[in-house]
């Protein structure tokens, strides 16, 4: 059986977790939390970043920082995980769903201006499969209408955007705020875990307070205040040192993990290119402004029937291939709240996209077997 995903261990996770236990500091914001945050800020250019217990929690922190209130509108793609929407619904926001691009499951940037009203407060682009949305266009629109941009970069660690002037920035470092995931299905993992990246100084101080359950505890430990207390809303967003220690072992091996995944992705692409063209199946598209972090390899079939047949054929041969999101605007929870617009490309990906196995230990021979079964 070839599973869809298999968590990768670098070999140092248990060692660092033992180290964390041995120090007697388990509750978080210890040496491994600081090592991870310093590494990520330095490598990707985040002004500040905070580890969280999940990407969902990072998004919820972002919604609090954005002062989302009942009646505010937040624009995001319909083709995304429910956490993207939940974080803002919990604050009382009305979600305005955008369609996907025709050439990629990310949101259609050209539709954004038509969705903006005087109630719009934020745009939440989702970098699907780790491939950038057009952040230059999104940031220009946000600046024009004085909106916040919160990047859902759950899948986008170690991926970049190239601006028209040739400058390159890491995804998650462009919007005002950004959220990452270290769930076991991601490139870099800690089982569960996430990160909030803060790129606008106006949010830095408050983010730390929200992170510490609404207290100024971190400022107290730095000696900036003589006592700490409850000064804002917040929650238990800070992960334990055990999670941070596991994550540090992964970050130390980030380049090796990424190089391996990109190599496997390339084998899929070259092996299926001719077959896909002959059978009107679409392979992943990487726009010129984006890079590929090899988070996933997917196919977009011509119809739901073709996809079903493909999944069944692979499963019959011991290979786990899976579809992905169902359009949120058609979900039982949000269907009646949606404004009635047809989001045809979002529905197309919901019906036709299938993800193939992708993980570090996947061998070249296993990929070639998958390719052979698909072609035959």
C-alpha positions as a printed Julia matrix, in Angstrom:
376×3 Matrix{Float64}:
   0.0    0.0     0.0
   1.29   3.45   -0.93
  -0.35   5.93    1.47
  -1.3    9.47    0.51
   0.94  10.91    3.23
   3.6    9.69    5.63
   5.09  12.04    8.25
   8.87  12.41    7.83
  11.21  12.18   10.82
  14.7   13.65   10.51
  16.1   11.63   13.42
  16.58  14.45   15.93
  12.97  14.99   17.02
  13.05  12.66   20.04
  16.46  13.99   21.1
  15.27  17.59   21.15
  12.01  16.66   22.83
  13.97  14.91   25.59
  16.15  18.01   25.86
  13.03  20.13   26.36
  11.74  17.79   29.05
  15.12  17.68   30.78
  15.28  21.48   31.05
  12.01  21.45   33.0
  10.48  24.08   30.71
   7.53  22.47   28.92
   4.82  25.11   28.79
   6.14  27.03   25.77
   8.12  30.14   24.92
  11.34  28.43   25.99
  14.57  27.97   24.07
  13.1   25.86   21.25
  10.24  28.29   20.68
  12.78  31.11   20.39
  15.08  29.08   18.09
  12.21  28.32   15.71
  10.9   31.9    15.69
  14.35  33.41   15.18
  15.12  30.99   12.34
  11.85  31.65   10.51
  12.03  35.43   10.92
  15.61  35.52    9.68
  15.14  33.15    6.74
  11.86  34.54    5.42
  11.95  38.18    6.42
   9.01  38.25    8.82
   9.17  41.32   11.07
   7.95  39.15   13.95
   6.56  35.67   14.22
   4.92  33.61   16.93
   4.51  29.84   17.06
   0.93  28.73   17.58
  -0.81  25.46   18.37
  -2.19  25.33   14.8
  -2.64  27.37   11.64
  -6.29  27.69   12.7
  -5.16  29.46   15.87
  -2.83  31.7    13.87
  -5.79  32.72   11.69
  -7.93  33.33   14.78
  -5.21  35.56   16.19
  -5.12  37.43   12.88
  -8.88  37.96   13.0
  -8.59  39.41   16.52
  -5.7   41.66   15.49
  -7.69  42.88   12.49
 -10.49  43.93   14.88
 -13.04  41.97   12.9
 -16.51  42.79   14.22
 -20.06  41.64   13.47
 -21.11  42.89   10.05
 -17.59  43.28    8.66
 -16.97  41.58    5.32
 -13.92  39.43    4.61
 -13.08  38.26    1.09
 -11.51  34.83    0.58
 -11.65  31.97   -1.91
 -14.43  29.41   -1.61
 -11.96  26.66   -2.5
 -10.15  26.43    0.82
 -10.23  24.63    4.16
 -12.97  25.61    6.6
 -10.43  27.08    9.08
  -9.81  29.99    6.71
 -13.43  31.02    7.08
 -14.07  29.89   10.65
 -11.5   32.27   12.12
 -13.43  35.27   10.85
 -16.94  33.87   11.29
 -16.12  33.44   14.98
 -15.61  37.22   15.18
 -18.97  37.87   13.51
 -17.77  38.54    9.95
 -19.76  37.95    6.8
 -17.66  35.94    4.35
 -17.65  37.02    0.72
 -16.38  34.11   -1.32
 -14.28  34.68   -4.43
 -14.0   32.23   -7.29
 -10.75  30.44   -8.14
  -8.51  31.27  -11.07
  -9.2   29.27  -14.21
  -5.54  28.21  -14.42
  -4.97  27.53  -10.71
  -7.08  26.8    -7.6
  -5.95  30.04   -5.91
  -8.41  32.93   -5.75
  -9.2   34.97   -8.87
  -7.45  38.27   -8.18
  -9.25  39.98  -11.07
 -12.61  39.49   -9.33
 -11.59  41.19   -6.08
 -12.55  44.8    -6.79
 -16.09  43.83   -7.77
 -16.53  42.17   -4.35
 -15.39  45.14   -2.24
 -18.01  47.2    -0.41
 -17.88  49.82    2.34
 -18.12  46.91    4.81
 -15.05  45.08    3.51
 -12.26  44.91    6.07
  -9.8   42.28    4.84
  -8.73  40.07    1.96
  -7.5   36.56    2.76
  -5.59  35.03   -0.18
  -4.89  31.3     0.15
  -1.66  30.1    -1.46
  -3.01  26.77   -2.67
  -0.43  23.97   -2.98
   2.18  26.48   -1.83
   1.85  28.44   -5.08
   1.52  32.2    -4.71
  -1.53  34.24   -5.47
  -0.68  37.46   -7.33
   0.35  39.32   -4.2
   1.42  42.43   -6.07
  -2.08  42.88   -7.49
  -3.72  42.0    -4.17
  -1.6   44.45   -2.18
  -2.3   47.25   -4.69
  -6.05  46.66   -4.4
  -5.82  46.52   -0.6
  -3.9   49.8    -0.49
  -6.43  51.45   -2.81
  -9.35  50.54   -0.52
  -7.45  50.65    2.81
  -7.92  46.93    3.51
  -5.84  44.45    5.47
  -4.3   41.44    3.75
  -4.0   38.24    5.77
  -2.15  35.49    3.89
  -3.33  31.94    4.49
   0.06  30.38    3.84
  -0.78  27.05    5.49
   0.78  25.15    2.57
   3.32  27.76    1.53
   6.44  27.37    3.68
   9.59  28.11    1.65
   7.7   29.51   -1.34
   8.23  32.93   -2.94
   6.67  35.69   -5.04
   8.48  37.74   -7.68
   7.33  41.36   -8.09
   7.29  43.18  -11.42
  10.47  45.07  -10.44
  12.31  41.76  -10.0
  12.33  41.77   -6.19
  11.49  38.49   -4.48
   9.76  38.0    -1.14
   8.77  34.89    0.78
   5.08  34.1     0.98
   3.82  35.13    4.38
   6.1   38.19    4.44
   4.02  40.32    2.06
   0.59  40.74    3.68
   0.04  42.56    6.93
  -0.35  39.17    8.67
   0.09  35.55    7.64
  -0.65  32.09    9.0
   1.35  28.88    8.43
   0.65  25.23    9.28
   3.0   22.55   10.58
   0.33  19.83   10.51
   1.67  16.35    9.76
   0.53  16.63    6.12
   2.7   19.7     5.46
   6.3   19.92    4.22
   7.66  20.88    7.65
   5.76  19.31   10.53
   5.28  19.16   14.28
   2.19  16.93   14.3
  -0.04  19.89   15.03
   1.3   23.42   15.05
   1.32  26.74   13.27
   2.85  30.18   13.01
   1.56  33.74   12.89
   3.8   36.08   10.89
   3.43  39.79   11.67
   4.69  42.16    8.99
   3.09  45.41   10.15
   4.55  46.95   13.31
   1.14  48.16   14.48
   0.25  44.56   15.36
   3.47  43.38   17.02
   2.82  44.36   20.64
  -0.82  43.3    20.7
  -0.06  39.98   18.97
   2.2   38.99   21.83
  -0.51  39.86   24.37
  -3.19  37.87   22.54
  -0.72  34.98   22.26
  -0.28  35.01   26.05
  -4.02  34.71   26.84
  -4.55  38.48   26.84
  -1.83  39.21   29.4
   1.38  41.23   29.19
   3.28  38.26   30.62
   6.04  38.32   27.98
   6.74  41.99   28.68
   6.94  41.15   32.39
   9.55  38.43   31.83
  11.6   40.89   29.75
  11.49  43.34   32.65
   9.44  45.92   30.75
   6.66  45.99   33.38
   6.86  45.31   37.12
   3.87  42.95   37.11
   1.6   41.41   34.54
  -2.15  41.2    34.27
  -5.11  40.78   31.94
  -4.97  43.66   29.44
  -6.76  42.37   26.3
  -8.63  39.37   24.91
  -6.61  36.31   23.99
  -6.4   32.56   24.37
  -4.01  29.62   24.73
  -2.38  30.07   21.34
   1.15  29.3    22.57
   2.31  25.68   21.91
   4.35  23.62   24.33
   8.14  23.3    24.13
   7.65  19.65   23.09
   6.01  20.82   19.85
   8.67  23.5    19.31
  11.46  20.97   19.92
  10.0   18.61   17.31
   9.66  21.5    14.87
  13.25  22.6    15.4
  14.51  19.19   14.22
  12.49  19.71   11.03
  13.67  23.26   10.42
  17.3   22.17   10.75
  16.66  19.88    7.77
  14.45  22.22    5.76
  16.71  22.36    2.68
  17.07  18.58    2.51
  13.31  18.08    2.87
  12.53  20.66    0.22
  15.08  19.36   -2.27
  13.72  15.83   -1.91
  10.11  16.9    -2.37
  10.95  19.0    -5.44
  12.76  16.06   -6.98
   9.73  13.78   -6.49
   7.4   16.47   -7.83
   9.54  16.73  -10.97
   9.35  12.98  -11.59
   5.56  13.14  -11.45
   5.42  16.13  -13.79
   7.73  14.76  -16.47
   6.23  11.27  -16.29
   2.62  12.43  -16.68
   3.06  15.4   -19.02
   2.4   13.61  -22.3
  -0.41  11.44  -20.9
  -2.15  14.46  -19.37
  -2.13  16.35  -22.65
  -3.56  13.38  -24.54
  -6.32  12.84  -21.99
  -7.23  16.5   -21.38
  -6.07  16.31  -17.78
  -4.4   19.38  -16.32
  -1.15  19.25  -14.38
  -0.26  21.85  -11.72
   0.35  25.31  -13.13
   3.05  27.53  -11.63
   2.51  31.18  -12.67
   5.61  33.16  -13.68
   5.5   35.19  -10.48
   5.44  32.07   -8.25
   7.8   29.33   -7.13
   7.01  25.68   -6.42
   7.61  24.37   -2.9
   6.39  20.88   -3.88
   3.74  20.78   -1.2
   1.49  18.59   -3.33
   1.15  17.06   -6.76
  -2.35  17.13   -8.15
  -4.22  16.42  -11.37
  -7.33  18.25  -12.56
  -9.52  15.79  -14.44
 -11.97  16.65  -17.19
 -15.01  15.52  -15.15
 -16.0   14.1   -11.8
 -16.58  10.74  -13.51
 -13.02  10.68  -14.83
 -11.7   11.58  -11.37
 -13.77   8.88   -9.67
 -12.52   6.3   -12.15
  -8.91   7.37  -11.61
  -9.18   7.23   -7.79
 -10.83   3.81   -7.93
  -8.17   2.47  -10.3
  -5.37   3.67   -8.03
  -7.04   2.31   -4.89
  -7.51  -1.07   -6.57
  -3.74  -1.1    -7.0
  -3.0   -0.19   -3.39
  -2.42   3.53   -3.95
  -4.21   6.19   -1.91
  -5.2    9.22   -3.98
  -7.7   11.74   -2.63
  -9.77  14.72   -3.7
  -9.57  17.97   -1.74
 -11.87  20.83   -0.7
 -15.58  21.13   -1.29
 -16.56  24.71   -2.15
 -17.39  26.46    1.12
 -20.12  28.58   -0.46
 -22.07  25.34   -1.03
 -21.46  23.91    2.43
 -24.47  23.08    4.63
 -23.39  25.8     7.07
 -22.82  28.64    4.61
 -25.06  27.85    1.64
 -27.96  30.07    2.77
 -25.59  32.9     3.74
 -23.91  33.03    0.32
 -25.08  35.79   -2.02
 -26.06  33.39   -4.82
 -23.17  34.0    -7.23
 -22.03  30.96   -9.21
 -18.36  30.17   -8.53
 -17.78  27.84  -11.43
 -14.03  27.39  -11.18
 -14.19  26.67   -7.45
 -16.81  24.0    -8.12
 -14.72  22.66  -10.98
 -11.76  22.02   -8.7
 -14.07  20.54   -6.05
 -15.32  18.03   -8.62
 -12.22  17.33  -10.65
  -9.02  17.8    -8.62
  -7.24  14.72   -7.25
  -4.06  14.65   -5.15
  -1.42  11.96   -5.59
   0.84  10.58   -2.82
   3.62  13.04   -1.85
   6.01  12.57    1.06
   9.74  12.45    1.74
  10.11   8.63    1.89
   8.2    8.08   -1.35
  10.66   6.35   -3.67
  11.28   7.0    -7.34
  10.21   3.44   -8.13
   6.91   3.96   -6.28
   6.24   7.16   -8.22
   7.04   5.42  -11.49
   4.6    2.64  -10.51
   1.88   5.25   -9.84
   2.62   6.91  -13.18
   2.52   3.56  -14.98
  -0.87   2.63  -13.48
  -2.33   6.02  -14.44
  -1.03   5.81  -18.02
  -2.14   2.22  -18.51
